[in-house]
Amino acid sequence: MEAVNEFIAQAAASPWVYLVVFAVVLVDAFFPPVPSESVVIAAAAAAVAVGTPSLPLVIACAAAGAIAGDNLTFAVGRSVPLDRIRFLRGPRMAAALDRARAGIHQRAGVLVLSARYVPVGRVAVNLMAGASRIAPRRFLLLSALAGASWALYSVTVGVIAAHWLGGNALLAMIVGIALGVSAGIAIDAALRAVARRRDRHAAARVATPATAPVTACATQAAPQPEEARR
């Protein structure tokens, strides 16, 4: 354990750690298997446990990578037809794209901000925002807010884990990453539940007006009493 913590301390002291944070977060914006949350959380936990790297710089690099990656994904969505992108054809990504397509114009702000915390969700939303011709300046502002809040959240998880475990770098990284992954799963589940509830309400609103004219016509066509005809 001591040898592992010593290795973590040496790695965290390297100036390259900031470039790694930026690059990993950038790539994760359009390639979800890259564990950007885990890297940011681990860097923050190491900052508390061993004193390096600098927490403000970790936040800045993570936010910059998120904003750059999200806008790159947005640009791809604007310039490349989504049906030509092979990895979007999987069932999970296709479902995420359908949810994004259903509300990107009405709830662009909510979708961009919330999807930043869900790996597959952020790729789908950012691509759909580009394909739907959301104004680039509007998306830049939304992605900046999302990237900054996500970076601050990820670093906070790492800091809490490190303080909770008394400065043990390895355990803080493991627990922090577990907390971050669990939070992402919970947010994804909540977004799915909200989408399903909204779809049910929309279906109910569509079905209700369709029955109203039938009722009205039936009422008008009902035979009148003999006294009324006289």
SEVOVEX-467867 format. One record per residue (C-alpha): x, z, y; residue number from 1. Coordinates in steps of 0.1 Angstrom, whole numbers, plus 5000, padded with zeros to 4 digits. Example, Ala and Ser with C-alpha at 12.3 -4.5 7.8 and 13.67 -1.06 7.14 Angstrom:
BEGIN
+------+------+------+------+
|    x |    z |    y | resi |
+------+------+------+------+
| 5123 | 5078 | 4955 |    1 |
| 5137 | 5071 | 4989 |    2 |
+------+------+------+------+
This chain:
BEGIN
+------+------+------+------+
|    x |    z |    y | resi |
+------+------+------+------+
| 5000 | 5000 | 5000 |    1 |
| 5028 | 5009 | 5024 |    2 |
| 5046 | 4976 | 5017 |    3 |
| 5014 | 4956 | 5023 |    4 |
| 5007 | 4974 | 5056 |    5 |
| 5043 | 4968 | 5067 |    6 |
| 5039 | 4931 | 5059 |    7 |
| 5007 | 4931 | 5080 |    8 |
| 5025 | 4947 | 5109 |    9 |
| 5052 | 4921 | 5108 |   10 |
| 5027 | 4892 | 5106 |   11 |
| 5006 | 4907 | 5134 |   12 |
| 5036 | 4910 | 5157 |   13 |
| 5043 | 4873 | 5155 |   14 |
| 5032 | 4853 | 5186 |   15 |
| 5019 | 4826 | 5162 |   16 |
| 4990 | 4848 | 5153 |   17 |
| 4972 | 4837 | 5185 |   18 |
| 4976 | 4800 | 5176 |   19 |
| 4964 | 4808 | 5141 |   20 |
| 4932 | 4825 | 5155 |   21 |
| 4925 | 4796 | 5178 |   22 |
| 4931 | 4769 | 5152 |   23 |
| 4911 | 4786 | 5124 |   24 |
| 4881 | 4792 | 5147 |   25 |
| 4883 | 4756 | 5160 |   26 |
| 4883 | 4741 | 5125 |   27 |
| 4855 | 4764 | 5113 |   28 |
| 4832 | 4750 | 5140 |   29 |
| 4828 | 4718 | 5119 |   30 |
| 4841 | 4729 | 5085 |   31 |
| 4823 | 4761 | 5074 |   32 |
| 4845 | 4770 | 5044 |   33 |
| 4873 | 4781 | 5068 |   34 |
| 4868 | 4819 | 5072 |   35 |
| 4871 | 4822 | 5110 |   36 |
| 4852 | 4855 | 5112 |   37 |
| 4875 | 4870 | 5086 |   38 |
| 4906 | 4860 | 5105 |   39 |
| 4894 | 4873 | 5139 |   40 |
| 4882 | 4906 | 5123 |   41 |
| 4915 | 4910 | 5105 |   42 |
| 4935 | 4904 | 5137 |   43 |
| 4914 | 4930 | 5156 |   44 |
| 4918 | 4955 | 5128 |   45 |
| 4955 | 4950 | 5128 |   46 |
| 4956 | 4954 | 5166 |   47 |
| 4942 | 4989 | 5163 |   48 |
| 4961 | 4998 | 5131 |   49 |
| 4996 | 4987 | 5141 |   50 |
| 4994 | 4980 | 5178 |   51 |
| 4996 | 4942 | 5177 |   52 |
| 4983 | 4916 | 5184 |   53 |
| 4968 | 4921 | 5219 |   54 |
| 4930 | 4926 | 5216 |   55 |
| 4922 | 4907 | 5249 |   56 |
| 4943 | 4878 | 5237 |   57 |
| 4926 | 4877 | 5204 |   58 |
| 4892 | 4877 | 5221 |   59 |
| 4903 | 4849 | 5244 |   60 |
| 4918 | 4828 | 5216 |   61 |
| 4887 | 4832 | 5194 |   62 |
| 4863 | 4824 | 5222 |   63 |
| 4884 | 4793 | 5232 |   64 |
| 4885 | 4781 | 5197 |   65 |
| 4848 | 4786 | 5192 |   66 |
| 4839 | 4768 | 5224 |   67 |
| 4863 | 4739 | 5218 |   68 |
| 4851 | 4735 | 5182 |   69 |
| 4814 | 4737 | 5190 |   70 |
| 4817 | 4711 | 5217 |   71 |
| 4838 | 4688 | 5194 |   72 |
| 4810 | 4691 | 5168 |   73 |
| 4784 | 4683 | 5196 |   74 |
| 4804 | 4652 | 5205 |   75 |
| 4804 | 4641 | 5169 |   76 |
| 4766 | 4645 | 5168 |   77 |
| 4763 | 4623 | 5200 |   78 |
| 4785 | 4595 | 5187 |   79 |
| 4780 | 4593 | 5149 |   80 |
| 4746 | 4589 | 5132 |   81 |
| 4740 | 4620 | 5111 |   82 |
| 4730 | 4600 | 5081 |   83 |
| 4765 | 4586 | 5079 |   84 |
| 4782 | 4620 | 5075 |   85 |
| 4785 | 4626 | 5038 |   86 |
| 4787 | 4664 | 5037 |   87 |
| 4754 | 4667 | 5056 |   88 |
| 4735 | 4654 | 5025 |   89 |
| 4737 | 4687 | 5006 |   90 |
| 4704 | 4706 | 5002 |   91 |
| 4716 | 4736 | 5023 |   92 |
| 4729 | 4716 | 5052 |   93 |
| 4699 | 4693 | 5051 |   94 |
| 4676 | 4723 | 5053 |   95 |
| 4696 | 4737 | 5083 |   96 |
| 4694 | 4703 | 5100 |   97 |
| 4656 | 4702 | 5096 |   98 |
| 4653 | 4737 | 5111 |   99 |
| 4675 | 4727 | 5140 |  100 |
| 4657 | 4694 | 5145 |  101 |
| 4623 | 4712 | 5147 |  102 |
| 4632 | 4733 | 5177 |  103 |
| 4663 | 4720 | 5194 |  104 |
| 4645 | 4709 | 5225 |  105 |
| 4621 | 4738 | 5229 |  106 |
| 4646 | 4766 | 5220 |  107 |
| 4681 | 4751 | 5225 |  108 |
| 4694 | 4783 | 5240 |  109 |
| 4682 | 4806 | 5213 |  110 |
| 4694 | 4782 | 5185 |  111 |
| 4729 | 4777 | 5199 |  112 |
| 4734 | 4814 | 5206 |  113 |
| 4721 | 4826 | 5173 |  114 |
| 4736 | 4799 | 5151 |  115 |
| 4771 | 4807 | 5163 |  116 |
| 4769 | 4837 | 5139 |  117 |
| 4760 | 4816 | 5109 |  118 |
| 4787 | 4793 | 5095 |  119 |
| 4764 | 4765 | 5082 |  120 |
| 4738 | 4771 | 5109 |  121 |
| 4762 | 4765 | 5138 |  122 |
| 4774 | 4732 | 5124 |  123 |
| 4738 | 4720 | 5119 |  124 |
| 4726 | 4731 | 5154 |  125 |
| 4756 | 4717 | 5172 |  126 |
| 4754 | 4683 | 5155 |  127 |
| 4716 | 4682 | 5161 |  128 |
| 4721 | 4691 | 5197 |  129 |
| 4744 | 4662 | 5202 |  130 |
| 4722 | 4638 | 5182 |  131 |
| 4691 | 4649 | 5202 |  132 |
| 4709 | 4641 | 5235 |  133 |
| 4710 | 4676 | 5249 |  134 |
| 4727 | 4675 | 5283 |  135 |
| 4765 | 4680 | 5278 |  136 |
| 4767 | 4704 | 5307 |  137 |
| 4739 | 4725 | 5294 |  138 |
| 4754 | 4726 | 5259 |  139 |
| 4788 | 4735 | 5274 |  140 |
| 4773 | 4765 | 5291 |  141 |
| 4754 | 4776 | 5261 |  142 |
| 4784 | 4772 | 5238 |  143 |
| 4806 | 4792 | 5262 |  144 |
| 4781 | 4821 | 5261 |  145 |
| 4778 | 4819 | 5223 |  146 |
| 4816 | 4816 | 5218 |  147 |
| 4824 | 4846 | 5241 |  148 |
| 4797 | 4868 | 5226 |  149 |
| 4807 | 4859 | 5190 |  150 |
| 4844 | 4866 | 5197 |  151 |
| 4836 | 4900 | 5213 |  152 |
| 4814 | 4908 | 5183 |  153 |
| 4839 | 4899 | 5157 |  154 |
| 4867 | 4918 | 5174 |  155 |
| 4844 | 4948 | 5178 |  156 |
| 4837 | 4948 | 5140 |  157 |
| 4875 | 4949 | 5133 |  158 |
| 4881 | 4977 | 5159 |  159 |
| 4853 | 4998 | 5144 |  160 |
| 4866 | 4993 | 5109 |  161 |
| 4901 | 5003 | 5119 |  162 |
| 4890 | 5034 | 5137 |  163 |
| 4867 | 5044 | 5109 |  164 |
| 4895 | 5041 | 5083 |  165 |
| 4921 | 5060 | 5103 |  166 |
| 4943 | 5031 | 5111 |  167 |
| 4950 | 5018 | 5076 |  168 |
| 4955 | 4981 | 5083 |  169 |
| 4947 | 4967 | 5049 |  170 |
| 4916 | 4988 | 5043 |  171 |
| 4904 | 4981 | 5078 |  172 |
| 4907 | 4944 | 5073 |  173 |
| 4888 | 4945 | 5039 |  174 |
| 4860 | 4967 | 5053 |  175 |
| 4858 | 4948 | 5085 |  176 |
| 4856 | 4914 | 5068 |  177 |
| 4829 | 4928 | 5044 |  178 |
| 4809 | 4940 | 5074 |  179 |
| 4812 | 4907 | 5092 |  180 |
| 4802 | 4887 | 5061 |  181 |
| 4772 | 4910 | 5055 |  182 |
| 4761 | 4906 | 5092 |  183 |
| 4763 | 4869 | 5089 |  184 |
| 4742 | 4869 | 5058 |  185 |
| 4716 | 4892 | 5074 |  186 |
| 4714 | 4870 | 5105 |  187 |
| 4710 | 4839 | 5084 |  188 |
| 4682 | 4855 | 5064 |  189 |
| 4665 | 4866 | 5096 |  190 |
| 4666 | 4831 | 5111 |  191 |
| 4652 | 4816 | 5079 |  192 |
| 4623 | 4842 | 5079 |  193 |
| 4615 | 4834 | 5115 |  194 |
| 4616 | 4796 | 5108 |  195 |
| 4592 | 4801 | 5078 |  196 |
| 4568 | 4822 | 5099 |  197 |
| 4569 | 4797 | 5127 |  198 |
| 4561 | 4769 | 5103 |  199 |
| 4531 | 4788 | 5088 |  200 |
| 4517 | 4794 | 5123 |  201 |
| 4522 | 4758 | 5133 |  202 |
| 4504 | 4746 | 5101 |  203 |
| 4476 | 4770 | 5109 |  204 |
| 4472 | 4757 | 5144 |  205 |
| 4471 | 4721 | 5132 |  206 |
| 4445 | 4729 | 5105 |  207 |
| 4421 | 4749 | 5128 |  208 |
| 4413 | 4722 | 5153 |  209 |
| 4407 | 4697 | 5125 |  210 |
| 4378 | 4717 | 5112 |  211 |
| 4362 | 4723 | 5146 |  212 |
| 4348 | 4687 | 5151 |  213 |
| 4333 | 4688 | 5116 |  214 |
| 4314 | 4720 | 5124 |  215 |
| 4302 | 4707 | 5157 |  216 |
| 4290 | 4674 | 5142 |  217 |
| 4273 | 4693 | 5114 |  218 |
| 4255 | 4715 | 5140 |  219 |
| 4243 | 4685 | 5160 |  220 |
| 4232 | 4667 | 5129 |  221 |
| 4211 | 4696 | 5116 |  222 |
| 4174 | 4689 | 5114 |  223 |
| 4154 | 4704 | 5142 |  224 |
| 4123 | 4725 | 5136 |  225 |
| 4089 | 4708 | 5137 |  226 |
| 4079 | 4727 | 5168 |  227 |
| 4111 | 4715 | 5187 |  228 |
| 4103 | 4678 | 5179 |  229 |
| 4067 | 4682 | 5192 |  230 |
+------+------+------+------+
